[in-house]
Amino acid sequence: MYYVYILASKRNGTLYIGVTNDLVRRVFEHKNDLIEGFTQKYNVHQLVYFEQHEEIEQAILKEKQIKKWKRKWKLELIEKSNPDWDDLYKSIL
């Protein structure tokens, strides 16, 4: 399985969109600042959205699509499945 995921700094805050084959490991790395870069710099640690794909090509395509979306559309995507902007990390453990 492959995952497209969105992390946020807070509700309506800074967003990060990524793709991975191990969602638990990858979010753990972001939460614990084990990855230098954007999420560390902007304190983007809350998993607010994710979706599964069977093929890596599908996941990468979806990640690229979401990255091109207007911010409003990204917020609507998150709020459709996670209206309270809960950190979904605990739900994937």
N, C-alpha and C positions, 0 to 999 in steps of 0.2 A: 504494500500500500504506500501511496505517496500523499502528502498533505500540502495544501495551500493554507497559510495561516496569516492572521493579522494580530499584531501586538499593538498595544496602546500605552501611552504614558499615564493617561487618566481618561475619564469620560470626555469625549470630543477633543482629546489631546492629540499629540503627535502620533502618527501611525507608521507601522513598519509592516511590509508584506513580504512573505518569504515562502519557500517551498522546501520540503524535507521528506526523507523516507523514515525518520524516527522522530515523531512529534514530541514525545516526552523528553528525549535527550536534548533536542534542539531548544525547546523552551527552557529547560533547566539551564542550559548554557547561557541563554539570554538573561534569565533571571539572576544568575550569579555572576554576571559580567565576565564570563569566560571568553567572550568573543569581543575583540576590540572593534570599535567602529560606531556606526550610527546608533544602535540600541543602547550601547554603553554611554555614549556621549549625551544622548537625550533622555536617558532614564526610561526607556520604553520596555516594560517588563510584564505587562498584563496580557495574557492570551484572551482575546475578546471574540475571535472567530476562527473557525477552521472547517475545511471540507476535505473529504477523501477522494482519491482517484486511483484507479487500478494501474494506469500507465503513467510513467514519468512525463511523457510528451504532453498528456492531457493536463497534468498538474502545472507544468511550465507554461503552457499556453494560457491557462486560467490566471496564473500569477501575472503574466505580462498584460493580460486584458485588464485585470483589476488595477494594476499600477497606472494604466492609461486613463482610468475612469476619473470623473470629477469627484472631488472630495465628498460632495453631497451624496453621491451614489454609494461611495464606500461606507459612509455613516449609515445609510439606509440598509445596506447589506448586513452590517453588524447588528443594528437594532431590530431587524426582522427576526433574527434567531436569538438575540441576546439583548433585550430591551433595557435591562438594568446595567449593562456593561460589566457583568460579573467576570471575575478572573476564572476562566474555564480550566486552568491548569489542574486543579484538584480533581476535576471530573474525568481527566484522561489518565490519571495514575492507576 
